[in-house]
Every structure is written in structure tokens, then in C-alpha cells.
Amino acid sequence: MVRTDRWAFGLAAVFLLAGAAAAQPQELKAKAREVLERYQDAVVNVKIALKLKSMRNGQQMQSQDQQLEVAGTIIDPSGLLVVAESETDPGGMMKAMSGGRMQGLDIESEVGEVKIILKDGKEIAGRLVMRDKDLDLAFIAPMEKGLTFTHVALEKGKGPELFDDILLLGRLGRNLDRAPSVTADKIRAIVKKPRTFYVCADTLAALTGGFGCPAFDAQGKPIGLLVMRRGPAISASGGLSSAFSSMTPVVLPCEDIAEVARQALAEAAKAPEKKADEAP
């Protein structure tokens, strides 16, 4: 009888544990839907016109115009938003991926017209106010003042721990109707030096929504933005595999972004400088 009771108790414990395991993904699914509903309007697509200038040993060789559309996150009610700086600098990415085969050749990226695409497809003019290559952040502000936007508040929190569940909110490209997306992932590493970064377990999943998009913990609290962490220059002998390994998607914590964002807000408050070819 005692054995039967123990067996029954053990079986009940197994069912309880199985139920708890099944409940956890359900809770994460519910939280993912909640995050999407609450913050989807804060994740936008941005059209950026670039002029790429090829320079060899300081001498300009040629230039060409390029149009980009990248994802970004609105981080302030005024509409200040962040995109990944690496996505506004294709020349720098090409050089990083060349495996050292572009020595002496530089491709400078000059940002021109910027358009912020809202949820309903409406486009509003924006301008680049600040870049931080080290953190892979580029800040864009709407030209029109007095508007109020849904935003993701970058508040310092406890931060995730190793193998914690996280949610990555993004927005797909034009070919997929710029639909909002959410992806579940886990933290596979926490880098402490030279600064804190959270490394995603599934690199491909991390890239689904796009760089410059927000990450949340399992409770739906923002933990940072997805950016590209680029390593030092790769020698030509390293090849493409070494080049790719030196570029890793990471989540940059909220507090690091907030510190730079304060400077960007101050820049955004200033009147934009007129170009030489513009009328006074």
C-alpha cells in the first residue's frame, strides 16, 4: 500500500511538472502577443537615401546613390528613433566582410533624405542627428515638431540572465507588407568587457526583425536593442569565414543606449543646419 501511494504521488508529481513545462511556453506566447500589441507602433521602417563615395588612398574614384529601407525603434515620445549605424554604412560593412581585401580602399556613406514610415504607410521627413559607430547606433529625429509617438522607454532594469527567454520585436520589409513580427529566443552568452552585451542563441532568429529593433525579457520589459558587434579588422588571410565571425548580432542594454540618447535628444532640439545649396 505504501509503495502504491508513493507510486501515485510520483506519478502526480510528473504530471504537475509536465503541466508546468507546458504552461511556460503558453505564458511566453501570451507575453509575445502582448508585447506585439503594445509596442508594434514603436517599431518603424525608415527610408534612407545614401551617397556612396569610393576613395582610394584619399582620392575619390566614383560615387553612386543608393536607397535603403531599414527597421528602427522609437525611443522617445517626440519621435526620436534608433537604427543600427552599420545599416547606414554599407561601405563599412563591405570592408569588414572583405576579409582584408580592400586595403587602401574606403567607401564613405553620406546620409541624404530620410523618411520615417508609420504604421498606416504615411511617410514623414526625418533627419540624422547623431551616429555612434562603437555602439552601432544612429539616431533619427522627425522634422515636424509637436507630434507624439508610441515609444519603447529605455529604463535600466535587472537585465536577463544566461539562457533566459527573450522576445525580439521587429518589422518585416516592404515585400512582406512591413508586417510587425515577434521572435522568441534565449540568451546564450553575456559579454562583460569592454561593455555588457547579451548574445542571442539563435542568430538567424535574431536577424528576422532586423537590427535596431527592441528586445524584451519574458515579463515584457525592454532590455535593449539588437545591434551588430563588429570586431577588429580581419587580415586577408582570414577570408570570409573570419570576417563573418567578427560580426555578431548582440543586444545592447537599455542603460547604454539611454546615455547616448540624451545627447541625441539635445541635438534633435537644435534647428537643422541648412545645406549650401538650400535657399536661406
C-alpha positions in Angstrom: 0.0 0.0 0.0 2.9 2.3 0.9 4.5 1.5 -2.5 1.2 2.3 -4.3 0.9 5.6 -2.5 4.5 6.5 -3.4 3.9 5.5 -7.0 0.7 7.6 -7.2 2.5 10.5 -5.6 5.4 10.2 -8.0 3.1 10.0 -11.0 1.2 13.1 -9.8 4.5 15.0 -9.5 5.4 14.0 -13.1 2.0 15.3 -14.3 2.5 18.5 -12.3 5.9 19.1 -13.7 4.8 18.3 -17.3 1.9 20.8 -16.8 4.3 23.5 -15.5 6.6 22.9 -18.5 3.6 23.2 -20.9 2.4 26.3 -19.2 5.7 28.1 -19.5 5.6 28.2 -23.4 1.9 29.3 -23.2 2.8 32.1 -20.9 5.6 33.2 -23.3 3.2 33.1 -26.2 0.8 35.3 -24.4 3.5 37.7 -23.4 4.8 37.8 -27.0 1.3 38.8 -28.3 1.1 41.4 -25.5 4.4 42.9 -26.4 3.5 43.0 -30.1 0.2 44.7 -29.4 1.7 47.3 -27.1 4.9 48.2 -28.9 4.4 47.4 -32.6 3.8 51.1 -33.5 7.2 52.0 -31.9 9.0 49.8 -34.5 9.0 51.5 -37.9 10.7 51.3 -41.2 13.0 54.1 -42.4 13.9 55.0 -45.9 17.4 56.4 -46.2 19.0 58.0 -49.3 22.8 57.4 -49.3 25.6 58.8 -51.5 28.4 56.3 -51.6 31.9 57.7 -52.4 34.7 55.3 -53.3 38.1 56.6 -52.1 41.5 55.0 -52.8 44.4 56.3 -50.8 42.5 59.6 -50.1 41.5 60.2 -53.8 37.8 60.0 -54.8 37.3 57.4 -57.5 33.5 57.4 -58.1 30.2 58.0 -56.3 26.7 56.4 -56.6 23.3 56.9 -55.0 21.6 54.2 -53.0 18.2 53.8 -51.3 17.9 51.8 -48.2 14.9 50.7 -46.0 15.8 49.7 -42.5 14.0 49.0 -39.3 14.2 51.3 -36.3 12.8 51.8 -32.8 11.2 55.0 -31.5 12.6 55.6 -28.0 11.1 59.0 -27.1 7.5 60.5 -27.3 9.0 63.2 -29.6 9.7 60.5 -32.2 13.5 60.2 -31.8 14.3 56.8 -33.1 17.3 54.5 -33.4 18.5 52.4 -36.3 21.7 50.3 -36.5 24.5 52.5 -37.6 26.0 49.6 -39.6 22.9 49.6 -41.8 23.5 53.2 -42.7 27.1 52.4 -43.7 27.2 49.7 -46.3 30.7 50.7 -47.3 31.9 49.9 -43.8 30.1 46.5 -43.8 31.6 45.7 -47.3 35.1 46.4 -46.0 34.5 44.4 -42.8 33.3 41.4 -44.9 36.1 41.7 -47.5 38.5 39.8 -45.3 41.1 42.5 -45.6 41.0 42.5 -49.4 40.0 46.2 -49.6 43.2 47.7 -48.2 43.7 51.3 -49.3 40.0 51.5 -50.5 37.4 53.3 -48.4 33.7 53.7 -49.2 32.2 56.7 -47.4 28.4 56.8 -46.8 26.8 60.2 -46.7 23.2 60.2 -45.5 20.7 62.3 -47.5 16.9 62.4 -47.4 15.3 60.4 -44.6 11.7 59.3 -44.5 10.0 57.6 -41.5 7.3 55.2 -42.5 4.4 55.0 -40.0 2.1 52.0 -39.4 -0.5 53.4 -41.9 2.1 53.8 -44.6 2.3 57.6 -44.1 5.8 58.9 -44.6 7.2 61.8 -42.5 10.5 63.6 -43.1 13.3 62.9 -40.7 17.0 63.8 -40.2 20.1 62.1 -38.9 21.1 63.8 -35.7 23.9 61.6 -34.3 25.9 58.4 -35.0 27.9 56.2 -32.6 29.9 53.6 -34.6 31.2 51.9 -31.4 27.7 51.2 -30.2 26.3 50.7 -33.7 23.6 53.4 -33.1 22.3 56.1 -35.4 19.7 58.5 -34.1 17.0 60.0 -36.4 14.5 62.7 -35.4 11.3 63.7 -37.2 11.5 67.1 -38.8 8.0 68.0 -37.7 7.7 69.1 -34.1 4.8 68.7 -31.7 3.9 65.1 -32.7 3.6 62.3 -30.1 4.6 58.8 -30.8 4.3 55.3 -29.2 7.8 54.6 -27.9 9.9 52.0 -26.1 11.2 53.5 -22.8 14.9 52.7 -22.2 14.8 52.2 -18.5 17.6 50.4 -16.6 16.5 47.1 -15.2 17.8 43.9 -13.7 18.8 42.5 -17.1 18.4 38.9 -18.3 20.5 36.0 -17.1 22.1 33.2 -19.0 19.6 31.1 -21.0 16.7 33.3 -20.1 13.9 33.7 -22.6 13.7 36.9 -24.5 11.4 38.4 -27.2 12.7 40.2 -30.3 10.2 42.6 -31.8 10.7 43.6 -35.4 9.1 44.8 -38.6 9.4 43.0 -41.9 10.4 44.5 -45.2 8.3 46.0 -48.0 7.9 42.7 -49.8 6.1 41.4 -46.7 3.9 44.5 -46.2 6.1 45.7 -43.4 4.2 43.5 -41.0 5.2 43.6 -37.3 7.0 40.4 -36.1 8.0 38.9 -32.8 10.5 36.1 -32.3 11.3 34.1 -29.1 15.0 33.5 -28.3 17.3 32.8 -25.4 20.5 34.4 -24.0 23.4 32.1 -24.8 26.2 34.4 -23.5 26.6 37.6 -21.5 29.7 39.6 -22.5 31.1 41.9 -19.8 34.0 43.6 -21.4 34.6 46.1 -22.9 30.9 46.7 -22.1 27.9 44.4 -21.5 26.2 42.7 -24.4 23.7 39.9 -24.5 24.3 37.3 -27.2 21.3 35.6 -28.7 21.2 31.8 -29.0 19.6 31.8 -32.5 21.4 34.2 -34.8 19.1 33.7 -37.7 16.0 34.3 -35.5 17.7 37.4 -34.1 18.0 38.8 -37.7 14.4 38.2 -38.6 13.0 41.5 -37.4 16.1 43.5 -38.2 18.9 45.4 -36.4 17.8 48.4 -34.4 14.8 46.6 -33.1 13.9 46.1 -29.4 14.4 43.1 -27.2 12.2 42.3 -24.1 12.5 39.8 -21.2 9.9 37.1 -20.6 7.9 39.6 -18.5 7.7 42.0 -21.4 10.2 44.6 -20.1 12.6 46.2 -22.6 16.2 45.0 -22.1 17.9 46.7 -25.1 18.2 46.9 -28.9 19.6 44.4 -31.4 22.8 45.8 -33.0 25.9 44.5 -34.8 29.0 44.0 -32.8 32.0 44.3 -35.1 35.4 43.0 -34.2 38.8 44.4 -35.3 39.8 44.5 -38.9 40.4 41.0 -40.4 43.5 40.2 -42.3 43.2 39.0 -45.9 44.4 35.5 -44.9 41.4 35.2 -42.6 38.9 35.1 -45.5 35.1 35.5 -45.4 34.6 33.0 -42.6 36.7 35.1 -40.3 35.0 38.2 -41.4 31.6 36.8 -40.7 32.7 35.5 -37.3 33.8 39.0 -36.3 30.3 40.4 -36.8 27.8 39.2 -34.2 24.2 40.2 -33.5 24.0 41.3 -29.8 21.5 43.1 -27.6 22.9 46.4 -26.3 21.4 47.1 -22.8 18.9 49.9 -22.4 21.1 51.9 -20.0 24.0 52.2 -22.6 21.6 53.4 -25.2 19.8 55.9 -22.9 23.1 57.6 -22.0 23.8 58.4 -25.7 20.1 59.1 -26.4 20.2 62.1 -24.0 22.9 63.6 -26.3 20.8 62.8 -29.4 17.8 64.5 -27.9 19.8 67.6 -27.3 21.0 67.6 -30.9 17.4 66.9 -32.2 16.2 70.0 -30.3 18.5 72.2 -32.3 17.4 73.6 -35.7 18.7 71.6 -38.6 21.7 73.1 -40.4 20.9 74.2 -44.0 23.0 72.8 -46.8 25.0 75.1 -49.0 22.6 74.6 -52.0 19.5 75.4 -50.0 17.8 78.8 -50.0 18.2 80.9 -46.8 
